[in-house]
């Protein structure tokens, strides 16, 4: 009982001092833009393997996880390359599309709908 009271008091003060802030940062292609259904399944499997790695320390399992992770990265690289290649081939202005891709990949794109959402004293402010 006393612990809960103390915890709630500290939590209230913490939330008053450190208000939440939501920021949508543009840039970088979304994983969903170029990833196939198979890549999504493989990513989920990789997450499961990473979770299992916390308690399964056998050398053969760890080697399997490393190999699977390396293969997943290679498959992602190829899939993303194919996606970007198709975007370039279908673009009417190939130079402009090339620079758009470069800017997206380096995070230099300034999204016009860049939205800051600040929460001060439980009041959302834009």
C-alpha positions as CSV (number, residue, x, y, z in Angstrom):
1,X,0.0,0.0,0.0
2,X,2.7,2.5,1.0
3,X,4.8,1.4,-2.0
4,X,1.9,2.0,-4.4
5,X,1.3,5.5,-2.9
6,X,5.0,6.4,-3.3
7,X,5.2,4.9,-6.8
8,X,2.1,6.9,-7.9
9,X,3.5,10.1,-6.4
10,X,6.8,9.6,-8.2
11,X,5.1,8.7,-11.5
12,X,2.9,11.8,-11.3
13,X,5.8,14.1,-10.7
14,X,7.8,12.4,-13.5
15,X,5.0,12.8,-16.0
16,X,4.6,16.4,-15.0
17,X,8.3,17.2,-15.6
18,X,8.9,14.9,-18.6
19,X,5.9,15.5,-20.9
20,X,5.4,13.2,-23.8
21,X,6.3,14.3,-27.3
22,X,5.3,12.6,-30.6
23,X,7.3,13.3,-33.7
24,X,6.7,12.0,-37.2
25,X,10.1,12.0,-38.8
26,X,10.1,11.7,-42.6
27,X,12.8,10.2,-44.6
28,X,13.9,6.7,-45.4
29,X,11.7,4.3,-47.3
30,X,9.3,2.4,-45.2
31,X,9.9,-1.3,-44.8
32,X,6.4,-1.9,-46.0
33,X,7.0,-0.1,-49.3
34,X,9.5,-2.7,-50.7
35,X,9.2,-5.8,-48.5
36,X,7.3,-8.8,-49.8
37,X,5.0,-11.0,-47.8
38,X,7.9,-13.6,-47.6
39,X,10.2,-11.0,-46.2
40,X,7.7,-10.0,-43.6
41,X,7.4,-13.6,-42.5
42,X,11.1,-14.0,-42.4
43,X,11.5,-10.9,-40.3
44,X,8.9,-12.3,-37.8
45,X,10.8,-15.5,-37.7
46,X,14.1,-13.6,-37.1
47,X,12.5,-11.8,-34.2
48,X,11.4,-15.1,-32.7
49,X,14.9,-16.4,-33.1
50,X,16.3,-13.4,-31.4
51,X,13.9,-13.9,-28.5
52,X,14.9,-17.6,-28.2
53,X,18.6,-16.6,-28.3
54,X,18.1,-15.1,-24.8
55,X,17.9,-18.5,-23.3
56,X,19.2,-20.9,-25.9
57,X,23.0,-20.7,-26.0
58,X,23.9,-23.8,-27.9
59,X,26.6,-23.1,-30.5
60,X,24.7,-24.7,-33.3
61,X,21.6,-22.5,-32.6
62,X,23.7,-19.3,-32.4
63,X,25.4,-20.2,-35.7
64,X,22.0,-20.8,-37.3
65,X,20.7,-17.4,-36.0
66,X,23.8,-15.6,-37.4
67,X,23.4,-17.4,-40.8
68,X,19.7,-16.6,-40.9
69,X,20.3,-13.0,-40.0
70,X,23.0,-12.6,-42.7
71,X,20.7,-14.2,-45.3
72,X,17.8,-12.0,-44.3
73,X,19.9,-8.9,-44.8
74,X,21.0,-10.1,-48.2
75,X,17.4,-10.8,-49.3
76,X,16.3,-7.4,-48.0
77,X,19.1,-5.7,-50.0
78,X,18.1,-7.4,-53.2
79,X,14.3,-6.8,-52.7
80,X,14.9,-3.1,-52.0
81,X,17.2,-2.8,-55.0
82,X,14.6,-4.3,-57.2
83,X,11.9,-2.0,-55.8
84,X,14.1,1.1,-56.4
85,X,15.0,-0.2,-59.9
86,X,11.3,-0.5,-60.8
87,X,10.7,3.0,-59.5
88,X,13.5,4.4,-61.7
89,X,12.3,2.4,-64.8
90,X,8.7,3.7,-64.4
91,X,9.6,7.3,-63.6
92,X,9.0,9.9,-66.3
93,X,11.9,12.0,-65.1
94,X,14.7,9.5,-64.2
95,X,17.1,12.1,-62.9
96,X,14.6,13.7,-60.6
97,X,13.6,10.2,-59.3
98,X,17.2,9.3,-58.7
99,X,17.7,12.4,-56.6
100,X,14.4,11.7,-54.7
101,X,15.7,8.2,-53.9
102,X,19.1,9.5,-52.8
103,X,17.4,12.1,-50.6
104,X,15.0,9.6,-49.1
105,X,17.8,7.1,-48.3
106,X,20.0,9.7,-46.7
107,X,17.1,11.2,-44.7
108,X,17.3,14.6,-46.4
109,X,13.7,14.8,-47.4
110,X,11.7,17.4,-45.7
111,X,8.1,16.2,-45.6
112,X,5.6,19.0,-46.0
113,X,3.3,17.2,-43.7
114,X,5.9,17.1,-41.0
115,X,3.9,17.0,-37.8
116,X,5.0,17.8,-34.3
117,X,2.6,16.8,-31.6
118,X,3.5,18.2,-28.1
119,X,1.7,17.2,-25.0
120,X,2.1,19.8,-22.3
121,X,0.0,19.4,-19.1
122,X,-2.2,16.9,-20.9
123,X,-3.0,19.3,-23.6
124,X,-2.0,18.5,-27.2
125,X,-0.3,21.3,-29.0
126,X,0.7,21.5,-32.6
